[in-house]
Structure formats: C-alpha cells, structure tokens
Amino acid sequence: MSDITKTTKLPAPSKHGPYFTNPYNFVSWKLPPERKDHLYRRPYAPLDRYYGYSGRIVCSLQTLTPFFIPTGQSDGLQEENNGHKTKAFLRLPDPKTGQPVFAIQATSLKGMIRSVVEAATNSCYAVFDPEPHYSHRPLPKPLAMGIVKKADNNWTLEKMESARVKFDLIELYQKKLGRAVAPQERIAAKLQTVETSGRGRSVMLQEATMLKPLGEKEAVPAGFVAGWLKATGRDLIENKKHERFVYPSSGRSRRYTLSNKVVSDYNEVLKEQRKRVELETKPQPSEKVGGNDHPTGNEQKERERQNKNIYKTQLAHWELTDGDIVYFKEEDTKIIALGAVAVPRYLYENSLGEYLPSFLDPCDKIEELCPACRLFGWVSDAHQAQGQRGQANQIAVAGRVFFSHAYVNANELAQELPKRTLAILGTPKPTTTPFYLMNAERPERHVDYNDSPTQVQLRGRKFYWHFNPRLPHKPYLQRQEGDRSNLPQKNDQNSTVELLGEDGPVKFSFTVDFINLDQAELGMLLWALEFDRDQDGGQMRHKLGMGKPIGLGSIQLQIERLELHNRISRYQAEDLFSAPTASEATPVDYQECVAAFKSYMRDVFEVEFDKLYNIKDLRALLNTNSIHNPKEVHYPHLPDTSQPELPDADSKRSESFRWFVQNNRRLKPNRSDPYNLPSPTEEIKGNNYRLPNIP
C-alpha cells in the first residue's frame, strides 16, 4: 500500500474565485518499515512494579480565542419553542473551596492530547467503526420504473411505463376523494402527450390530465389507462412540480430477476435514511432548567411542524415490499440498483473500514500495542480470552497517564458570561469523498467509495485550522455587524452559549500524573502537551471544545513544573509518610526526554522527525499563523448573489450541497477532475493549491 505522501499540484484554479480554506484538514499517515515493526508495536507495560519515570506535570491552559465547554445534556440548558437551545459553560466544584467554577473535564483534555499523540506517532485508530456503508446521490439521470414482486423469497421486477402528474391535479383528486391515495391503490388516468424543454432540447412525454378511482376488478373507462400513483413528496427538490403515474406497457412487459445484492443494497440505503429521520424527528425533552421532562403541547406541535420540513420524501415502506413501485438502473440487461425516488441514493461498493490501512487498524493483541495504546490505555473487543466456562472475556490495559480536571484560576473572571448566538456548526460528512478520500498515487484524481482500496485510502486524522485571534472578524457569530440577511438569528440549527474569553485570555490549571514511562514515552507526552518550545516561533497550539469549525477553541498549554517521583526510594524509607515524594526536574531533563522521543520516531520510521509527513501536516494545521484571513475559512458554498455587498463568508444562505454538485459536474462533459482537498502543507503554500468558491 502506498503512503499518502505525494504533493501533486491540484488542477488549475477556477477563474471565478475567490478562494477559501475548508475549516478542517487531515494529518496524513506514513507506513512504518516492516523491519522496524518490533519498535512500533510493543507489549503492554505492567503496573505491578515501579520502573522508569513517574511523577506529575503541572500545566496551565490559556484561551487564545473565545472558548466554550458545554455542560451536561440536561444541566444548564434552555430550549425555545423553535428548538433553539441556550447552553451553559461547564461548572464543577472547586477542589479547594467546593464552590462551582468554570472547568474543563479531564476526559476532554486526555482526548485532545491522545489525538495529538496518535497523529504524531501514526498510532492505531483506537475508536473506529469500520462498518459504515455510505450511500451517495449521483447527478440526476432519467431512470426507468417498475413494480417489484416477491414469490418464494425470489424477487422480480416488471418494467412499467410512466407519466408525470402535477401536484395540483393530485391535490384536486384527493380533495374530491376525501382522503390521500394509498401507496398501492389502483386508479385510472387520462394521458396526453406534451412537449417540454430541458438542457437545450425538446422532449415529448406523457402527462396525466385527469384521475379517477378504480376498483381492483373494475373495468377501465374509455380513454383512460389503469395504474398506480408513485408519490414521494418534494424531497430535496424545492421546485418539484410533479409526481409519477405508472402503468403496464401496451405490449409485453419486460421482467427482471433481482439479485440479493440489489435488494440488500436498497434496504441498506432505506435503513440509513430511516436512522436519520428517527434521529431528527423523535420527541426530545424540553431540557429547561427546573422544567418538565417532556415538551409541552405547544412545544411538541412546533417540533412536529419543523420535522415535516426535515425529511419530505414519503415512502410506503422502510424496506422492499411486494408491490412497491421503484426506480431502477439497468446495465447490460441486468438491474444493478433500485431507488425509492427519481434521484435516489445508491450504496457505495465498499465500506469505510476497507480504506483504512491495515497497520492503522485498532490494536487487537496485548503483545502488540501501538505507542498511544501503550501510553493511554487499551480495550479490545476483537482479542478475546476464554474464561473458565468458555465465555469470552474482554481484555483491557490500564493507561499510565492520568489527567485532572482543569479549573479556572481564582478571581480570573466573574461567574456570569456573555451569551452569544453561534453560527451553524455543521456535522462531519464522510460522504464528501473529495475531502475524506484520496488517490495515493494521483491526489488530483476523483475518488469515492466505489474505487479500489488498493489505490484509494482515507486521508488521515481530522484537525481544525486556527483562526488568527488578532483579527477583529468574529466568524463564530450567527450574524456579523452589518449583516442584512433574512436568516433568523436563532433557530433549531444553531445554539446560544455562554462564551468565555471574548475580552481576552483566560487561564486554567490542571495536572497530569504519569507512572512507569520510559524516557521516549515521557518525551512523547511532553511534546504532545507543549510541542517544541523554540520551533515555529512557538506558535503550535491546540484546539478544544465546541465550535472549532467556526473559530472557537484555540488554546495554549504551558508546562509550569515537572516533578519526578522516586516511588521505590519512598517505599524503602523507614517513615513512609515523612519521606519526600518529589524532586523538581531541570530543563535539561525536559529537552533530553523530547530528544529521546524524536530519536525513537527516527528509529521507527527511518526519517528525521521534522521531515515526517505527518509532523509537517501537524505543524501546518496547529500553527496559529497558518491562516491569515478568517473570513476565508468556511465550508464550501456558492456565493449568495442576492447579497453581493456582503463578504462571501458571511453569506449564510449559500448552499454547500450545490458546491459539491457543481464540483462533481466537472467530470462531465470535459472529464476534468473535481477539486479535491489539498494537504495542509500544500494549502499554506498559496492559491495555486487552494479551493475556489465556484468549481
């Protein structure tokens, strides 16, 4: 398998411009030489004895940009009738006074540092679900229609003719009928041939002009044809004007046999869509502080009204059922895919896990753990041991690094924080394949989950760019000053939060205890906390908390003190409780440990530490000076031409979806490669590597 290490120049930038930077990018991975694998994967470190380095690291955390850590799911939350939530900053009891103060959970700190260690050392993907089988919606293309039949567990499809039916005609028919048309209800339609134009050419097609109810055995009226209505709603097509009426061909209808894979893929797509619907439409607790556990009647009605707009496609069943009307895709006289709607989603050929290099698979042997699992701990579901009664027992290895909560420094700020309504954050979308996948040999080529895993791999580990904190622009706000858009200030897609650090840096303190580390492991931990003190202008920083895509969460960690504990000497002392517990290390110890870590990395990968591709990517992504204009950092979208006076990044009504559609259209008709995400080290070189706002 090839390394994702090449820096091939992207296709010529769009003349439309301007350029933008996606809020996230990926730290690439590098395959370790096989002969060095004994250094890369090692047995777990036992904790039943003392050896190596043990002690405590005292750290400070300073905010560089506004910062938010949410409280628990129900504590400190308020919800309005439109689903908009106001969230409180986390408060925990101060260890000294017992009073609630602003805090950061230990688990959040540990997760942040572990992510850096994993990326720096090419450790395994400890938390990774290989099963997702994503679906995609290709560019619109006319599809044939048919009715499926099931007999003795065998599926067949009979091809049907189809005619379009205007929504107005359906509404009039259902009004006269006094009810909605059932999914498989037989009706009669009068058809006429109409001429329509599209994409520069005229097309003749059939259109229904009148509908009549028709019993199962009732004769078809003269001038009508018998068939069924395929109604799916407006779905993603806001200007959709028609549904479909299907009817048997006047001649001999064509029949197909459906393979198990075609049926399974269709059901898998519907399953994915159903999960999305259930997640977005299920009733939620009101989560008001001191309020009821469930929404009021008015709140629930408002939620249901919103839900109708979330998912507009109407499906008769959530899995293929005898008698269903479907769209189908044919290739070489065989049906290769089914669709519930005219522009359906199709299942990709390969699952997510097939694109992860095998050496990055989660560790499954206690004798062969990656650097991060040895340091932070490991739990295996794959590697099983047989218990006394033949039961499978889970194996776990305790970590040797222990984080405390971080508490705001005394008298640092008042208990009340300003409330700010944030811009919409968005969610990770691994189906945006130009950003999540790449061809290792030809990074400029179009890729998706249908491509061979021998040529295409996951890009790496996701990190978010820092926004330059010294500039006055506030990209995290829903509305900028002077924004005249009609976008609501508060809706169910964004949140209002207690924002810390708008008026300047705020400091927290926490500790990291460690036990039984070797010199390289201690150096690994120190480097992940503070990076290189004297390199890159000291500008490598972490990101933590909510709102990273919109500029929140940039922080600086600083090691204030490193204490080494001699546990053996202490337990050998005559008076255990009066024996000294720590001796302060010198700066030389710190540098020697970091040097030992870099030497270990050089031995494993046979490349100097600073020349490793993943380290170069980390330096680019985590350097606060990489991004000079935060207005250019946003998810892809087409400019909002209705508001040309506004900065493009402030145009909230632009559609990210349409950017990807236009990007995919570069494949046809001129067969250009779509724009793919550049590597972090490429992106900071200049516009020749950056993404254009209009593909």
Order of alpha helices (4+ residues) and beta strands (2+ residues): beta-beta-alpha-beta-beta-beta-beta-beta-alpha-beta-beta-beta-alpha-beta-beta-beta-beta-beta-alpha-alpha-beta-beta-beta-alpha-beta-beta-beta-beta-beta-alpha-beta-beta-beta-beta-beta-alpha-beta-beta-alpha-beta-alpha-alpha-alpha-alpha-beta
